[in-house]
Amino acid sequence: MNILLIESSSKKIEFGYAVNDEIVVLKELDSENNADSLIYMIKEIFDEKHIDFKDIDVVSLSNGPGSFTGLRIGSAIAKGICFALKCKLLEISTLDIIANKCKDLKDGEVFTSLVFSNSKSMEFYSADYIYENKELKRVSEYSTGILDISGNKKYIINEKNEFDFPAGSDIINVSGFSNIRSQYELSLKYIGEDKFADYRLSEPFYMKTFVPLKPVKK
């Protein structure tokens, strides 16, 4: 199965392409380029690698929360490709992708994945997670608001720290690592669970009211 992975929710814009369980393209856009350049860069790399767009089976989209403009552009690209090529679409929460990047936490240890919401206050999008038997599980609703960072919980961020966190806060910054590999792992899981989205109805996670969603029960 051939999977195009698009991540434009953060300042570090990336895309990847996986063929037969192997990521064969992993590209980060230069800081000089923004999300507007994403589709042109994908086309350029595909031409260079002799990859045919028609071979794409699935488009995996990091669907927010995150950069409003970046998410709109990523969404438009993903939906356009799915419409034109009849590909299947995966929508994966950026909070889940960030949480899945942190592999060295103890089983049963609760931690919180954060995406900055307002650069002038302590407002975040957030969700709580644990690893059980090395499998990531979300244990809270997705939520947004001013976060009271206290207690012994760990917090995972994926951007340059723009806030003065309280002294003693246990903050783990995973921005130095690619989101694509984490997104690919979750994409394989979604495919196995047949959790495809309808591209005709798809939109970035917080373009509409950010309604808390309950953890998925199995």
TAPE-V464906 format. One record per backbone hydrogen bond with DSSP energy under -0.5 kcal/mol. CO is the residue of the C=O (numbers start at 1). NH is the residue of the N-H. Records with the same first field share a line. If there is no record, write none. Layout:
BEGIN
CO = NH  NH
END
This chain:
BEGIN
1 = 3  20
2 = 57  58
3 = 5  18
4 = 60
5 = 16
6 = 62
7 = 14
9 = 67
11 = 13
13 = 29
14 = 7
15 = 27
16 = 5
17 = 24  25
18 = 3
19 = 22
22 = 19  24
25 = 17
27 = 15
30 = 33
34 = 37
35 = 38
37 = 41
38 = 42
39 = 43
40 = 44
41 = 45
42 = 46
43 = 47
44 = 48
45 = 49
46 = 50  51
47 = 50
52 = 55
53 = 56
57 = 88
58 = 4  60
59 = 61  90
60 = 6
61 = 63  92
63 = 205
64 = 94
67 = 71
68 = 72
69 = 73
70 = 74
71 = 75
72 = 76
73 = 77
74 = 78
75 = 79
76 = 80
77 = 81
78 = 82
79 = 83
80 = 84
81 = 85
82 = 86
88 = 59
89 = 197
90 = 61  92
92 = 63
93 = 97
94 = 98
95 = 99
96 = 100
97 = 101
98 = 101
99 = 102
101 = 103
106 = 109
108 = 110
110 = 154
111 = 129
112 = 156
113 = 127
115 = 125
118 = 121  123
121 = 123
122 = 147
123 = 117  118
124 = 145
125 = 115
126 = 143
127 = 113
128 = 139  140
129 = 111
130 = 132  137
131 = 108
132 = 135
135 = 132
137 = 130
143 = 126
145 = 124
147 = 149
148 = 150
150 = 153
153 = 170
154 = 112
155 = 157  172
156 = 114
157 = 174
160 = 162
163 = 165
166 = 169
169 = 171
170 = 155
171 = 173
172 = 157  174
174 = 177
178 = 182
179 = 183
180 = 184
181 = 185
182 = 186
183 = 187
184 = 188
185 = 189
186 = 190
187 = 191
188 = 192
189 = 193
190 = 195
191 = 194
194 = 196
197 = 89  199
198 = 201  202
204 = 207
209 = 211
213 = 142
END
